[in-house]
Amino acid sequence: MMTFWMENQGSYYWAVDPDDEQPAVFVTGYPTEDPWQATGETLRRFLLHCTIDEAMLGAAARFVVMVPRRVAQSYLSNWFVPLGFPHLANQDPSTQLLCSQDALAQMCPPPVGYSIPGDEIQMLSVAAANPDDLHKYEADLRDYLFTVPHQPPVEVDGLLPF
């Protein structure tokens, strides 16, 4: 196996058999003595999958909300279509990547500590290349968006803080 990708925390490694013409991707956890498991993706599809996943995480025009599962599912079905990628080894099995004509979305369980009494919640991330495109996606979720009230800068010894 030829390792070509490592998770940023070093917990997972992805590899291919370099002798395969259409290499299948395999994953193992740290320590690397664990057996290699097939991901179900070819190298070409895996690289596309990870590129989309990284584009979501690094987008400048992006928002994240915690919403009840029913709200997330209804919202996504109105705007997005699933991309059909399996979850990555470092993601929860229920993680989904979706797209519309001008945005990407991801639905997954929230980090530990987030909850809404009486509701199962999901973390919903939406990213767009253009910040103006993002506004239409925020509108349906405005009740769940976290907002920080604007406060003017405070002068300290006659200087504005940087």
C-alpha positions in Angstrom: 0.0 0.0 0.0 1.1 3.5 -0.8 -0.1 6.1 1.8 -1.1 9.3 0.1 -3.2 11.2 2.7 -3.1 11.6 6.4 -5.7 13.2 8.6 -4.4 16.5 10.2 -4.3 14.9 13.6 -2.6 11.8 12.4 -5.4 9.5 13.4 -6.3 8.1 10.0 -4.2 7.2 6.9 -5.5 6.6 3.4 -3.6 4.5 0.8 -3.9 2.8 -2.6 -2.2 -0.2 -4.2 0.1 1.6 -6.7 -0.2 -1.4 -9.0 -3.9 -1.0 -9.5 -5.0 0.7 -12.8 -8.1 2.2 -11.1 -6.9 2.3 -7.5 -9.3 1.7 -4.7 -8.8 3.8 -1.6 -8.2 2.1 1.8 -8.1 3.6 5.2 -6.5 2.6 8.5 -6.5 4.2 12.0 -3.5 5.0 14.1 -1.5 2.9 14.9 -1.0 1.8 11.3 -0.9 -1.9 12.4 -4.7 -1.8 12.1 -5.9 -3.7 9.0 -6.7 -1.6 5.9 -10.4 -1.1 5.2 -11.9 -0.3 1.8 -13.5 3.1 1.7 -15.7 2.2 -1.4 -14.1 5.0 -3.4 -11.6 5.1 -6.2 -8.7 7.4 -5.9 -10.2 9.8 -8.4 -13.5 10.0 -6.5 -11.9 10.2 -3.1 -9.8 13.2 -4.2 -12.9 14.9 -5.5 -14.7 14.1 -2.3 -11.9 15.5 -0.1 -11.6 18.6 -2.3 -15.3 19.4 -1.8 -15.0 18.7 1.9 -12.0 21.0 2.3 -13.7 23.7 0.2 -16.6 23.6 2.6 -14.4 23.9 5.7 -12.2 26.7 4.2 -14.9 28.8 2.5 -14.8 32.5 3.4 -18.6 32.8 2.8 -20.0 30.2 5.2 -22.4 29.8 8.1 -23.0 27.0 10.6 -26.2 26.4 12.6 -27.5 23.9 15.0 -31.0 23.0 14.1 -33.6 20.3 14.9 -33.1 17.3 12.6 -36.6 17.8 11.0 -35.7 21.4 10.2 -32.3 20.4 8.6 -33.9 17.7 6.5 -36.7 20.0 5.3 -34.3 22.8 4.6 -31.9 20.6 2.7 -34.6 19.0 0.6 -35.7 22.4 -0.6 -32.3 23.7 -1.6 -29.8 20.9 -2.1 -29.2 17.4 -3.6 -27.0 14.8 -1.9 -23.6 14.2 -3.6 -23.6 10.5 -2.7 -20.1 10.4 -1.1 -19.7 8.0 1.9 -18.5 9.5 5.1 -14.8 9.8 5.7 -13.2 7.7 8.4 -12.9 10.8 10.7 -16.6 11.7 10.3 -19.7 10.4 11.8 -21.4 7.8 9.6 -24.5 10.0 9.2 -22.4 12.9 7.6 -23.8 14.1 4.3 -22.3 16.4 1.6 -24.9 18.2 -0.6 -24.8 20.8 -3.3 -27.1 23.3 -5.1 -26.2 25.3 -8.2 -24.1 27.9 -6.2 -23.5 26.4 -2.7 -22.3 23.4 -0.8 -23.8 22.0 2.4 -22.9 19.5 5.0 -25.2 17.9 7.7 -23.7 16.0 10.6 -24.2 15.5 14.3 -23.2 18.5 16.4 -20.1 18.7 18.6 -20.5 17.4 22.2 -22.4 19.8 24.4 -24.9 21.2 21.8 -28.5 20.3 22.4 -32.0 21.6 22.1 -34.3 20.2 24.8 -36.7 17.6 23.3 -35.1 17.6 19.8 -32.4 15.6 18.1 -30.2 18.3 16.5 -27.9 18.4 13.5 -25.1 20.7 12.6 -25.7 22.3 9.2 -22.9 24.1 7.4 -23.6 26.0 4.2 -20.8 27.6 2.0 -20.8 29.6 -1.2 -18.2 31.1 -3.4 -19.9 34.5 -3.3 -21.1 36.0 0.0 -24.1 37.5 -1.8 -25.3 34.0 -2.7 -25.1 32.9 0.9 -27.7 35.4 2.1 -30.6 33.6 0.4 -29.6 30.4 2.2 -29.4 32.1 5.6 -33.0 33.6 5.2 -34.8 30.3 6.0 -32.6 29.7 9.0 -32.5 33.1 10.5 -34.1 32.0 13.7 -31.2 29.6 14.4 -28.3 31.9 13.3 -26.1 33.1 16.2 -25.6 36.8 16.0 -23.2 38.9 17.9 -24.4 42.5 18.6 -22.3 45.2 17.1 -20.3 47.1 19.7 -18.2 50.2 18.8 -14.5 50.0 19.4 -13.3 51.1 22.8 -10.5 53.6 23.1 -7.6 52.7 25.3 -5.2 55.5 26.3 -6.3 57.5 23.2 -5.6 54.6 20.8 -8.1 52.3 19.0 -7.3 48.6 19.6 -6.2 46.6 16.5 
